[in-house]
Amino acid sequence: MQNIVEFIKNEMAARGMTYDILSEKCGMSRQNLWDKLNKRVYPNFGNVRKILAGLGYELSIEKKMDGREPVQADTEQFFEVAELEQVSYDCIEELLAAMGYELKMKTQQNEEKVKKGIDRLPTRVKL
């Protein structure tokens, strides 16, 4: 996957577009645009959307090409990226909710093992 900043810079170069032209199209100052594409390795999502709109792109979310629901490998990769990027738990919950998903908590032990463990507890001792 290509870095979004590299993609934007490549698009600008391919179109012969200067920072002045793109900044006018996306409604920010030239300096602000330059800072976002050169000082910040990972500009925030809102700024990326503005810049891409200035280039004539619109972001959307689509199902994967096979149209299937996420499987365990997808979920594990999502969690890995979220941890790497240090995204807050609340943010993850809100993003998933906006897409019709929710976080579910499951115990790592199944109920049968828990029941057996409870059955092995010593009975009360009378004093």
N, CA, C and O atoms as a GROMACS GRO file, in nm:
protein
  508
    1MET      N    1   0.084  -0.117   0.000
    1MET     CA    2   0.000   0.000   0.000
    1MET      C    3   0.090   0.125   0.000
    1MET      O    4   0.181   0.136   0.082
    2GLN      N    5   0.063   0.216  -0.092
    2GLN     CA    6   0.142   0.338  -0.105
    2GLN      C    7   0.103   0.437   0.004
    2GLN      O    8  -0.015   0.452   0.037
    3ASN      N    9   0.200   0.503   0.058
    3ASN     CA   10   0.177   0.608   0.157
    3ASN      C   11   0.092   0.717   0.092
    3ASN      O   12   0.118   0.754  -0.023
    4ILE      N   13  -0.007   0.769   0.163
    4ILE     CA   14  -0.099   0.867   0.107
    4ILE      C   15  -0.028   0.996   0.069
    4ILE      O   16  -0.064   1.060  -0.030
    5VAL      N   17   0.073   1.036   0.146
    5VAL     CA   18   0.147   1.158   0.114
    5VAL      C   19   0.223   1.139  -0.017
    5VAL      O   20   0.226   1.230  -0.101
    6GLU      N   21   0.285   1.022  -0.035
    6GLU     CA   22   0.354   0.993  -0.161
    6GLU      C   23   0.256   0.996  -0.277
    6GLU      O   24   0.286   1.051  -0.384
    7PHE      N   25   0.138   0.939  -0.257
    7PHE     CA   26   0.036   0.937  -0.361
    7PHE      C   27  -0.001   1.080  -0.401
    7PHE      O   28  -0.007   1.112  -0.520
    8ILE      N   29  -0.025   1.166  -0.303
    8ILE     CA   30  -0.064   1.305  -0.331
    8ILE      C   31   0.048   1.377  -0.406
    8ILE      O   32   0.022   1.446  -0.505
    9LYS      N   33   0.171   1.361  -0.360
    9LYS     CA   34   0.284   1.427  -0.427
    9LYS      C   35   0.301   1.376  -0.570
    9LYS      O   36   0.330   1.453  -0.661
   10ASN      N   37   0.283   1.245  -0.590
   10ASN     CA   38   0.293   1.188  -0.726
   10ASN      C   39   0.182   1.243  -0.816
   10ASN      O   40   0.207   1.272  -0.933
   11GLU      N   41   0.062   1.256  -0.762
   11GLU     CA   42  -0.050   1.312  -0.838
   11GLU      C   43  -0.022   1.457  -0.876
   11GLU      O   44  -0.047   1.499  -0.989
   12MET      N   45   0.031   1.533  -0.781
   12MET     CA   46   0.065   1.673  -0.810
   12MET      C   47   0.168   1.681  -0.922
   12MET      O   48   0.153   1.760  -1.014
   13ALA      N   49   0.272   1.598  -0.912
   13ALA     CA   50   0.378   1.599  -1.014
   13ALA      C   51   0.323   1.558  -1.151
   13ALA      O   52   0.355   1.620  -1.252
   14ALA      N   53   0.241   1.454  -1.153
   14ALA     CA   54   0.186   1.405  -1.280
   14ALA      C   55   0.098   1.510  -1.347
   14ALA      O   56   0.089   1.514  -1.470
   15ARG      N   57   0.034   1.593  -1.268
   15ARG     CA   58  -0.056   1.696  -1.322
   15ARG      C   59   0.013   1.832  -1.338
   15ARG      O   60  -0.047   1.927  -1.388
   16GLY      N   61   0.139   1.839  -1.296
   16GLY     CA   62   0.210   1.966  -1.301
   16GLY      C   63   0.148   2.069  -1.207
   16GLY      O   64   0.149   2.189  -1.234
   17MET      N   65   0.095   2.020  -1.096
   17MET     CA   66   0.023   2.105  -1.002
   17MET      C   67   0.117   2.154  -0.893
   17MET      O   68   0.189   2.075  -0.832
   18THR      N   69   0.117   2.284  -0.869
   18THR     CA   70   0.200   2.343  -0.764
   18THR      C   71   0.124   2.343  -0.631
   18THR      O   72   0.004   2.318  -0.627
   19TYR      N   73   0.197   2.372  -0.524
   19TYR     CA   74   0.133   2.385  -0.393
   19TYR      C   75   0.032   2.501  -0.396
   19TYR      O   76  -0.073   2.493  -0.332
   20ASP      N   77   0.064   2.607  -0.469
   20ASP     CA   78  -0.028   2.721  -0.479
   20ASP      C   79  -0.162   2.678  -0.539
   20ASP      O   80  -0.267   2.713  -0.486
   21ILE      N   81  -0.156   2.605  -0.647
   21ILE     CA   82  -0.279   2.563  -0.715
   21ILE      C   83  -0.361   2.469  -0.628
   21ILE      O   84  -0.481   2.488  -0.610
   22LEU      N   85  -0.294   2.366  -0.572
   22LEU     CA   86  -0.367   2.268  -0.491
   22LEU      C   87  -0.421   2.331  -0.363
   22LEU      O   88  -0.533   2.299  -0.321
   23SER      N   89  -0.344   2.419  -0.302
   23SER     CA   90  -0.392   2.482  -0.178
   23SER      C   91  -0.519   2.562  -0.203
   23SER      O   92  -0.609   2.564  -0.120
   24GLU      N   93  -0.525   2.629  -0.318
   24GLU     CA   94  -0.646   2.704  -0.353
   24GLU      C   95  -0.765   2.610  -0.374
   24GLU      O   96  -0.876   2.639  -0.331
   25LYS      N   97  -0.740   2.496  -0.439
   25LYS     CA   98  -0.848   2.400  -0.465
   25LYS      C   99  -0.901   2.334  -0.338
   25LYS      O  100  -1.019   2.302  -0.329
   26CYS      N  101  -0.813   2.315  -0.240
   26CYS     CA  102  -0.859   2.246  -0.118
   26CYS      C  103  -0.887   2.342  -0.003
   26CYS      O  104  -0.918   2.298   0.108
   27GLY      N  105  -0.877   2.471  -0.026
   27GLY     CA  106  -0.918   2.570   0.073
   27GLY      C  107  -0.827   2.585   0.192
   27GLY      O  108  -0.873   2.606   0.304
   28MET      N  109  -0.698   2.575   0.170
   28MET     CA  110  -0.602   2.600   0.278
   28MET      C  111  -0.487   2.682   0.223
   28MET      O  112  -0.468   2.692   0.102
   29SER      N  113  -0.409   2.740   0.312
   29SER     CA  114  -0.296   2.820   0.266
   29SER      C  115  -0.188   2.729   0.208
   29SER      O  116  -0.181   2.610   0.239
   30ARG      N  117  -0.104   2.788   0.124
   30ARG     CA  118   0.005   2.713   0.063
   30ARG      C  119   0.097   2.656   0.171
   30ARG      O  120   0.137   2.540   0.166
   31GLN      N  121   0.129   2.740   0.270
   31GLN     CA  122   0.218   2.696   0.379
   31GLN      C  123   0.156   2.582   0.458
   31GLN      O  124   0.225   2.486   0.493
   32ASN      N  125   0.027   2.592   0.487
   32ASN     CA  126  -0.042   2.487   0.560
   32ASN      C  127  -0.038   2.355   0.483
   32ASN      O  128  -0.011   2.249   0.539
   33LEU      N  129  -0.066   2.362   0.353
   33LEU     CA  130  -0.061   2.242   0.269
   33LEU      C  131   0.080   2.184   0.267
   33LEU      O  132   0.098   2.063   0.282
   34TRP      N  133   0.181   2.269   0.249
   34TRP     CA  134   0.319   2.223   0.246
   34TRP      C  135   0.355   2.154   0.378
   34TRP      O  136   0.418   2.048   0.378
   35ASP      N  137   0.316   2.216   0.489
   35ASP     CA  138   0.343   2.157   0.621
   35ASP      C  139   0.282   2.017   0.632
   35ASP      O  140   0.346   1.924   0.681
   36LYS      N  141   0.158   2.003   0.588
   36LYS     CA  142   0.088   1.875   0.600
   36LYS      C  143   0.153   1.766   0.515
   36LYS      O  144   0.151   1.649   0.552
   37LEU      N  145   0.210   1.804   0.402
   37LEU     CA  146   0.270   1.705   0.313
   37LEU      C  147   0.420   1.686   0.334
   37LEU      O  148   0.478   1.593   0.278
   38ASN      N  149   0.483   1.773   0.412
   38ASN     CA  150   0.627   1.762   0.430
   38ASN      C  151   0.672   1.752   0.575
   38ASN      O  152   0.773   1.686   0.602
   39LYS      N  153   0.602   1.814   0.667
   39LYS     CA  154   0.642   1.808   0.807
   39LYS      C  155   0.576   1.693   0.881
   39LYS      O  156   0.636   1.635   0.972
   40ARG      N  157   0.455   1.660   0.842
   40ARG     CA  158   0.382   1.551   0.909
   40ARG      C  159   0.385   1.429   0.819
   40ARG      O  160   0.333   1.431   0.708
   41VAL      N  161   0.444   1.324   0.868
   41VAL     CA  162   0.452   1.202   0.789
   41VAL      C  163   0.312   1.144   0.768
   41VAL      O  164   0.284   1.087   0.663
   42TYR      N  165   0.226   1.158   0.869
   42TYR     CA  166   0.090   1.104   0.861
   42TYR      C  167  -0.011   1.215   0.893
   42TYR      O  168  -0.051   1.229   1.008
   43PRO      N  169  -0.053   1.293   0.792
   43PRO     CA  170  -0.153   1.396   0.819
   43PRO      C  171  -0.285   1.334   0.861
   43PRO      O  172  -0.313   1.218   0.828
   44ASN      N  173  -0.367   1.410   0.934
   44ASN     CA  174  -0.491   1.352   0.983
   44ASN      C  175  -0.590   1.328   0.869
   44ASN      O  176  -0.578   1.383   0.760
   45PHE      N  177  -0.687   1.245   0.898
   45PHE     CA  178  -0.782   1.198   0.798
   45PHE      C  179  -0.861   1.312   0.734
   45PHE      O  180  -0.882   1.313   0.613
   46GLY      N  181  -0.905   1.408   0.815
   46GLY     CA  182  -0.982   1.520   0.762
   46GLY      C  183  -0.902   1.602   0.662
   46GLY      O  184  -0.955   1.641   0.558
   47ASN      N  185  -0.775   1.627   0.692
   47ASN     CA  186  -0.690   1.703   0.600
   47ASN      C  187  -0.664   1.624   0.472
   47ASN      O  188  -0.662   1.681   0.363
   48VAL      N  189  -0.645   1.494   0.485
   48VAL     CA  190  -0.624   1.410   0.367
   48VAL      C  191  -0.746   1.416   0.276
   48VAL      O  192  -0.733   1.427   0.154
   49ARG      N  193  -0.866   1.409   0.335
   49ARG     CA  194  -0.989   1.416   0.255
   49ARG      C  195  -0.998   1.549   0.180
   49ARG      O  196  -1.037   1.552   0.063
   50LYS      N  197  -0.963   1.660   0.246
   50LYS     CA  198  -0.966   1.792   0.181
   50LYS      C  199  -0.868   1.797   0.064
   50LYS      O  200  -0.902   1.844  -0.045
   51ILE      N  201  -0.747   1.747   0.087
   51ILE     CA  202  -0.644   1.751  -0.017
   51ILE      C  203  -0.685   1.662  -0.134
   51ILE      O  204  -0.671   1.702  -0.250
   52LEU      N  205  -0.734   1.542  -0.104
   52LEU     CA  206  -0.778   1.453  -0.211
   52LEU      C  207  -0.895   1.514  -0.290
   52LEU      O  208  -0.902   1.498  -0.412
   53ALA      N  209  -0.985   1.583  -0.220
   53ALA     CA  210  -1.096   1.651  -0.289
   53ALA      C  211  -1.041   1.756  -0.384
   53ALA      O  212  -1.094   1.775  -0.494
   54GLY      N  213  -0.936   1.825  -0.342
   54GLY     CA  214  -0.871   1.924  -0.429
   54GLY      C  215  -0.811   1.861  -0.553
   54GLY      O  216  -0.796   1.927  -0.656
   55LEU      N  217  -0.776   1.732  -0.543
   55LEU     CA  218  -0.724   1.658  -0.658
   55LEU      C  219  -0.835   1.587  -0.736
   55LEU      O  220  -0.810   1.522  -0.837
   56GLY      N  221  -0.959   1.601  -0.686
   56GLY     CA  222  -1.072   1.540  -0.755
   56GLY      C  223  -1.105   1.398  -0.710
   56GLY      O  224  -1.174   1.326  -0.782
   57TYR      N  225  -1.056   1.358  -0.594
   57TYR     CA  226  -1.084   1.224  -0.541
   57TYR      C  227  -1.181   1.233  -0.424
   57TYR      O  228  -1.183   1.332  -0.351
   58GLU      N  229  -1.260   1.130  -0.408
   58GLU     CA  230  -1.350   1.118  -0.294
   58GLU      C  231  -1.328   0.980  -0.233
   58GLU      O  232  -1.326   0.880  -0.305
   59LEU      N  233  -1.312   0.975  -0.104
   59LEU     CA  234  -1.293   0.846  -0.037
   59LEU      C  235  -1.427   0.780  -0.008
   59LEU      O  236  -1.526   0.848   0.020
   60SER      N  237  -1.429   0.650  -0.016
   60SER     CA  238  -1.548   0.574   0.022
   60SER      C  239  -1.503   0.444   0.085
   60SER      O  240  -1.388   0.403   0.071
   61ILE      N  241  -1.593   0.380   0.153
   61ILE     CA  242  -1.564   0.251   0.214
   61ILE      C  243  -1.646   0.148   0.140
   61ILE      O  244  -1.767   0.163   0.123
   62GLU      N  245  -1.581   0.043   0.097
   62GLU     CA  246  -1.649  -0.063   0.024
   62GLU      C  247  -1.611  -0.197   0.083
   62GLU      O  248  -1.507  -0.212   0.147
   63LYS      N  249  -1.697  -0.293   0.060
   63LYS     CA  250  -1.662  -0.428   0.102
   63LYS      C  251  -1.547  -0.478   0.017
   63LYS      O  252  -1.522  -0.425  -0.092
   64LYS      N  253  -1.479  -0.577   0.066
   64LYS     CA  254  -1.371  -0.635  -0.011
   64LYS      C  255  -1.426  -0.693  -0.140
   64LYS      O  256  -1.546  -0.717  -0.151
   65MET      N  257  -1.340  -0.716  -0.235
   65MET     CA  258  -1.384  -0.762  -0.366
   65MET      C  259  -1.467  -0.889  -0.360
   65MET      O  260  -1.556  -0.910  -0.442
   66ASP      N  261  -1.438  -0.975  -0.263
   66ASP     CA  262  -1.515  -1.099  -0.255
   66ASP      C  263  -1.647  -1.080  -0.181
   66ASP      O  264  -1.727  -1.173  -0.174
   67GLY      N  265  -1.671  -0.960  -0.127
   67GLY     CA  266  -1.798  -0.928  -0.064
   67GLY      C  267  -1.826  -1.000   0.067
   67GLY      O  268  -1.939  -0.996   0.117
   68ARG      N  269  -1.726  -1.065   0.122
   68ARG     CA  270  -1.748  -1.142   0.245
   68ARG      C  271  -1.734  -1.054   0.368
   68ARG      O  272  -1.675  -0.946   0.364
   69GLU      N  273  -1.789  -1.102   0.476
   69GLU     CA  274  -1.773  -1.034   0.604
   69GLU      C  275  -1.630  -1.056   0.653
   69GLU      O  276  -1.564  -1.151   0.610
   70PRO      N  277  -1.581  -0.970   0.742
   70PRO     CA  278  -1.445  -0.988   0.791
   70PRO      C  279  -1.428  -1.122   0.862
   70PRO      O  280  -1.515  -1.167   0.936
   71VAL      N  281  -1.316  -1.185   0.837
   71VAL     CA  282  -1.283  -1.311   0.904
   71VAL      C  283  -1.179  -1.281   1.012
   71VAL      O  284  -1.134  -1.167   1.027
   72GLN      N  285  -1.142  -1.384   1.086
   72GLN     CA  286  -1.048  -1.367   1.198
   72GLN      C  287  -0.919  -1.297   1.154
   72GLN      O  288  -0.869  -1.211   1.226
   73ALA      N  289  -0.866  -1.334   1.038
   73ALA     CA  290  -0.741  -1.272   0.992
   73ALA      C  291  -0.759  -1.122   0.969
   73ALA      O  292  -0.669  -1.043   0.998
   74ASP      N  293  -0.876  -1.082   0.916
   74ASP     CA  294  -0.904  -0.939   0.896
   74ASP      C  295  -0.909  -0.867   1.029
   74ASP      O  296  -0.852  -0.759   1.045
   75THR      N  297  -0.976  -0.928   1.125
   75THR     CA  298  -0.990  -0.868   1.258
   75THR      C  299  -0.854  -0.855   1.325
   75THR      O  300  -0.824  -0.751   1.384
   76GLU      N  301  -0.772  -0.959   1.316
   76GLU     CA  302  -0.639  -0.954   1.377
   76GLU      C  303  -0.554  -0.845   1.314
   76GLU      O  304  -0.481  -0.775   1.384
   77GLN      N  305  -0.562  -0.831   1.182
   77GLN     CA  306  -0.486  -0.726   1.114
   77GLN      C  307  -0.536  -0.588   1.155
   77GLN      O  308  -0.456  -0.497   1.176
   78PHE      N  309  -0.667  -0.573   1.168
   78PHE     CA  310  -0.725  -0.446   1.212
   78PHE      C  311  -0.673  -0.410   1.351
   78PHE      O  312  -0.630  -0.297   1.375
   79PHE      N  313  -0.678  -0.507   1.444
   79PHE     CA  314  -0.630  -0.481   1.580
   79PHE      C  315  -0.481  -0.448   1.580
   79PHE      O  316  -0.438  -0.360   1.655
   80GLU      N  317  -0.403  -0.516   1.498
   80GLU     CA  318  -0.260  -0.492   1.490
   80GLU      C  319  -0.231  -0.348   1.446
   80GLU      O  320  -0.148  -0.279   1.505
   81VAL      N  321  -0.301  -0.303   1.343
   81VAL     CA  322  -0.282  -0.166   1.294
   81VAL      C  323  -0.329  -0.065   1.398
   81VAL      O  324  -0.262   0.036   1.421
   82ALA      N  325  -0.443  -0.090   1.461
   82ALA     CA  326  -0.496   0.001   1.563
   82ALA      C  327  -0.398   0.015   1.679
   82ALA      O  328  -0.379   0.125   1.731
   83GLU      N  329  -0.336  -0.095   1.719
   83GLU     CA  330  -0.238  -0.089   1.828
   83GLU      C  331  -0.113  -0.016   1.784
   83GLU      O  332  -0.059   0.066   1.858
   84LEU      N  333  -0.066  -0.045   1.664
   84LEU     CA  334   0.054   0.020   1.611
   84LEU      C  335   0.035   0.171   1.602
   84LEU      O  336   0.126   0.247   1.634
   85GLU      N  337  -0.081   0.213   1.558
   85GLU     CA  338  -0.110   0.356   1.542
   85GLU      C  339  -0.156   0.422   1.672
   85GLU      O  340  -0.177   0.543   1.676
   86GLN      N  341  -0.171   0.343   1.777
   86GLN     CA  342  -0.212   0.390   1.909
   86GLN      C  343  -0.346   0.465   1.905
   86GLN      O  344  -0.361   0.573   1.961
   87VAL      N  345  -0.441   0.403   1.836
   87VAL     CA  346  -0.576   0.459   1.827
   87VAL      C  347  -0.649   0.428   1.957
   87VAL      O  348  -0.638   0.317   2.009
   88SER      N  349  -0.723   0.525   2.010
   88SER     CA  350  -0.791   0.503   2.137
   88SER      C  351  -0.904   0.401   2.123
   88SER      O  352  -0.960   0.384   2.015
   89TYR      N  353  -0.935   0.336   2.232
   89TYR     CA  354  -1.043   0.237   2.234
   89TYR      C  355  -1.175   0.302   2.194
   89TYR      O  356  -1.251   0.245   2.115
   90ASP      N  357  -1.203   0.421   2.248
   90ASP     CA  358  -1.327   0.491   2.215
   90ASP      C  359  -1.336   0.520   2.066
   90ASP      O  360  -1.443   0.507   2.006
   91CYS      N  361  -1.226   0.560   2.007
   91CYS     CA  362  -1.223   0.590   1.864
   91CYS      C  363  -1.255   0.464   1.783
   91CYS      O  364  -1.332   0.470   1.687
   92ILE      N  365  -1.195   0.352   1.822
   92ILE     CA  366  -1.222   0.225   1.752
   92ILE      C  367  -1.369   0.189   1.764
   92ILE      O  368  -1.432   0.151   1.666
   93GLU      N  369  -1.424   0.202   1.884
   93GLU     CA  370  -1.567   0.172   1.904
   93GLU      C  371  -1.654   0.258   1.814
   93GLU      O  372  -1.748   0.208   1.751
   94GLU      N  373  -1.625   0.387   1.808
   94GLU     CA  374  -1.705   0.479   1.728
   94GLU      C  375  -1.692   0.451   1.579
   94GLU      O  376  -1.791   0.455   1.506
   95LEU      N  377  -1.571   0.422   1.533
   95LEU     CA  378  -1.551   0.390   1.391
   95LEU      C  379  -1.626   0.263   1.352
   95LEU      O  380  -1.693   0.259   1.249
   96LEU      N  381  -1.615   0.161   1.435
   96LEU     CA  382  -1.684   0.035   1.405
   96LEU      C  383  -1.835   0.054   1.410
   96LEU      O  384  -1.906  -0.001   1.326
   97ALA      N  385  -1.884   0.130   1.507
   97ALA     CA  386  -2.028   0.154   1.518
   97ALA      C  387  -2.081   0.227   1.395
   97ALA      O  388  -2.190   0.198   1.347
   98ALA      N  389  -2.004   0.321   1.346
   98ALA     CA  390  -2.045   0.396   1.228
   98ALA      C  391  -2.057   0.306   1.105
   98ALA      O  392  -2.129   0.338   1.010
   99MET      N  393  -1.986   0.193   1.107
   99MET     CA  394  -1.991   0.099   0.995
   99MET      C  395  -2.084  -0.018   1.024
   99MET      O  396  -2.091  -0.113   0.945
  100GLY      N  397  -2.155  -0.012   1.137
  100GLY     CA  398  -2.250  -0.119   1.168
  100GLY      C  399  -2.189  -0.237   1.241
  100GLY      O  400  -2.248  -0.345   1.244
  101TYR      N  401  -2.072  -0.219   1.298
  101TYR     CA  402  -2.006  -0.325   1.373
  101TYR      C  403  -1.996  -0.283   1.519
  101TYR      O  404  -2.014  -0.166   1.552
  102GLU      N  405  -1.968  -0.377   1.605
  102GLU     CA  406  -1.944  -0.344   1.745
  102GLU      C  407  -1.838  -0.437   1.800
  102GLU      O  408  -1.819  -0.548   1.751
  103LEU      N  409  -1.770  -0.390   1.903
  103LEU     CA  410  -1.673  -0.474   1.973
  103LEU      C  411  -1.749  -0.562   2.071
  103LEU      O  412  -1.836  -0.514   2.143
  104LYS      N  413  -1.716  -0.687   2.073
  104LYS     CA  414  -1.776  -0.781   2.168
  104LYS      C  415  -1.665  -0.837   2.254
  104LYS      O  416  -1.555  -0.865   2.205
  105MET      N  417  -1.693  -0.852   2.382
  105MET     CA  418  -1.595  -0.913   2.472
  105MET      C  419  -1.633  -1.058   2.494
  105MET      O  420  -1.747  -1.089   2.528
  106LYS      N  421  -1.536  -1.144   2.474
  106LYS     CA  422  -1.557  -1.286   2.499
  106LYS      C  423  -1.451  -1.331   2.598
  106LYS      O  424  -1.337  -1.285   2.595
  107THR      N  425  -1.490  -1.422   2.686
  107THR     CA  426  -1.391  -1.476   2.778
  107THR      C  427  -1.302  -1.572   2.703
  107THR      O  428  -1.342  -1.629   2.601
  108GLN      N  429  -1.183  -1.589   2.752
  108GLN     CA  430  -1.089  -1.678   2.685
  108GLN      C  431  -1.107  -1.823   2.730
  108GLN      O  432  -1.047  -1.913   2.671
  109GLN      N  433  -1.187  -1.845   2.831
  109GLN     CA  434  -1.217  -1.981   2.877
  109GLN      C  435  -1.359  -2.013   2.836
  109GLN      O  436  -1.445  -1.925   2.834
  110ASN      N  437  -1.383  -2.137   2.803
  110ASN     CA  438  -1.522  -2.169   2.774
  110ASN      C  439  -1.595  -2.201   2.904
  110ASN      O  440  -1.532  -2.229   3.006
  111GLU      N  441  -1.726  -2.196   2.899
  111GLU     CA  442  -1.806  -2.209   3.021
  111GLU      C  443  -1.787  -2.344   3.090
  111GLU      O  444  -1.793  -2.351   3.212
  112GLU      N  445  -1.764  -2.450   3.014
  112GLU     CA  446  -1.747  -2.582   3.074
  112GLU      C  447  -1.625  -2.585   3.166
  112GLU      O  448  -1.629  -2.641   3.275
  113LYS      N  449  -1.514  -2.524   3.120
  113LYS     CA  450  -1.394  -2.519   3.202
  113LYS      C  451  -1.419  -2.438   3.329
  113LYS      O  452  -1.371  -2.474   3.437
  114VAL      N  453  -1.494  -2.330   3.317
  114VAL     CA  454  -1.525  -2.248   3.433
  114VAL      C  455  -1.608  -2.328   3.532
  114VAL      O  456  -1.582  -2.324   3.652
  115LYS      N  457  -1.708  -2.401   3.482
  115LYS     CA  458  -1.794  -2.481   3.569
  115LYS      C  459  -1.712  -2.587   3.643
  115LYS      O  460  -1.730  -2.606   3.763
  116LYS      N  461  -1.624  -2.654   3.572
  116LYS     CA  462  -1.540  -2.756   3.636
  116LYS      C  463  -1.453  -2.693   3.744
  116LYS      O  464  -1.433  -2.752   3.851
  117GLY      N  465  -1.403  -2.573   3.718
  117GLY     CA  466  -1.322  -2.504   3.817
  117GLY      C  467  -1.401  -2.470   3.941
  117GLY      O  468  -1.350  -2.482   4.053
  118ILE      N  469  -1.526  -2.429   3.923
  118ILE     CA  470  -1.612  -2.396   4.037
  118ILE      C  471  -1.644  -2.521   4.117
  118ILE      O  472  -1.647  -2.518   4.240
  119ASP      N  473  -1.668  -2.633   4.048
  119ASP     CA  474  -1.700  -2.759   4.115
  119ASP      C  475  -1.584  -2.807   4.201
  119ASP      O  476  -1.605  -2.882   4.296
  120ARG      N  477  -1.463  -2.766   4.170
  120ARG     CA  478  -1.346  -2.812   4.244
  120ARG      C  479  -1.315  -2.724   4.365
  120ARG      O  480  -1.227  -2.758   4.445
  121LEU      N  481  -1.385  -2.615   4.380
  121LEU     CA  482  -1.360  -2.528   4.495
  121LEU      C  483  -1.395  -2.602   4.624
  121LEU      O  484  -1.490  -2.680   4.626
  122PRO      N  485  -1.318  -2.578   4.730
  122PRO     CA  486  -1.349  -2.646   4.856
  122PRO      C  487  -1.482  -2.596   4.911
  122PRO      O  488  -1.521  -2.480   4.893
  123THR      N  489  -1.550  -2.685   4.979
  123THR     CA  490  -1.677  -2.646   5.042
  123THR      C  491  -1.645  -2.558   5.162
  123THR      O  492  -1.532  -2.553   5.208
  124ARG      N  493  -1.746  -2.490   5.210
  124ARG     CA  494  -1.725  -2.400   5.325
  124ARG      C  495  -1.686  -2.479   5.448
  124ARG      O  496  -1.735  -2.589   5.475
  125VAL      N  497  -1.597  -2.421   5.519
  125VAL     CA  498  -1.552  -2.482   5.643
  125VAL      C  499  -1.622  -2.411   5.758
  125VAL      O  500  -1.620  -2.288   5.766
  126LYS      N  501  -1.686  -2.490   5.847
  126LYS     CA  502  -1.754  -2.430   5.962
  126LYS      C  503  -1.652  -2.403   6.071
  126LYS      O  504  -1.564  -2.485   6.098
  127LEU      N  505  -1.664  -2.288   6.132
  127LEU     CA  506  -1.572  -2.253   6.241
  127LEU      C  507  -1.632  -2.281   6.375
  127LEU      O  508  -1.568  -2.258   6.477
   0.00000   0.00000   0.00000
